[in-house]
Amino acid sequence: MRRVAGWLRLFWPAPAGVNQRERLRMVSGITLCVAVVALFAHWFGAGLPVPWMVASLGSSAVLIIAMPSSPLAQPWPVLAGSVLSYMVGVACATLVPHVALACGAAVGLAVAVMLALRCLHPPGGAMALFAVLNPQDGAAFAVFPVLLNMLALVLTGMAFNHLTGRSYPHAQRARGAAHKESGAFISADLDAALSHYNQVLDVSRADLEGLLHLAGKAAFQRTLGELRCGEIMSSPVHAVVAETPLKDAWALMRKHAVKALPVVDGARRVVGIVTVADFMRLANLDMHEGMGQRLRSLIMGRPKRPEQVQGLMSSPVQQVLSEQHVMDLVPLFSEAGHHHIPVVNDAQELVGIITQTDLVKTLAAAVARP
């Protein structure tokens, strides 16, 4: 019994994830667009021996206004899907003698044509069926009312969506940046998942990728909570001034086992940073020289060795505010290549430092948190 109840619940759809304002936009837009197209079609088709409007236009209007980002609602599927499906229906009505078989063949072949030409549009199936059931209308029906009806609807839908802040036609391909690594997955991972899913989705690949990235970012944000940089930084922080002798700076780093020293001015504002890597590069000047290096030194002279921190430090230096969200640190460490980031307060005074180790510990604790 429980299994039957669970099966029956599948027939009850999930609520539409839109607010009341979007519902009003959809209803008013469909009403307005269908009315405008009907007025145009009635004026244009008055006196013609064919119907002046096709009923499937209503379902096309729902797609264009309610789901303007859907691949099924774009101008090419609306126009080509409707017209080509109708022509397939005309051909089936002519070539298949039994009307029931012609109905099935028309809809099936219409879908095959739409898939092949990338213009899948669900109302196209209705157009193919209509052509079989109304063979007296003939092929001219494809121009009017079908093509002109749909063209008027597309133009009206473009105008309404633009005025109400919706993108139509909507880009169906991912931008160049979307192919780069972002968040927890890359573009190739999405391609593999879609290949495994192997079904037509009523959302463009670009939109799906964007939604997944936003969901991943929101989950990451939720996992980290409201952590700020000031909560994970190391403080107090050891710092030096630009005029500090290099030997003193190195001794300070050795004494406190740190790999970086922010360089500050008299007001404790960060003007640079000196790291163990900077000292290692300086030490390379004293390495054993080959013959080529000796000749270059003889001709050009040896480079002058700096004696103070200001001659070795890196400047300017990336800084973050103590009230800045920890999430902002992720791209700085993972993409920009930073290893130590000074933390300053609102007055730009040095108050701490964050290392890659600090961030990794924070992330590990957040992931382990139940």
Order of alpha helices (4+ residues) and beta strands (2+ residues): alpha-alpha-alpha-alpha-alpha-alpha-alpha-alpha-alpha-alpha-beta-alpha-beta-beta-alpha-alpha-beta-alpha-beta-beta-alpha
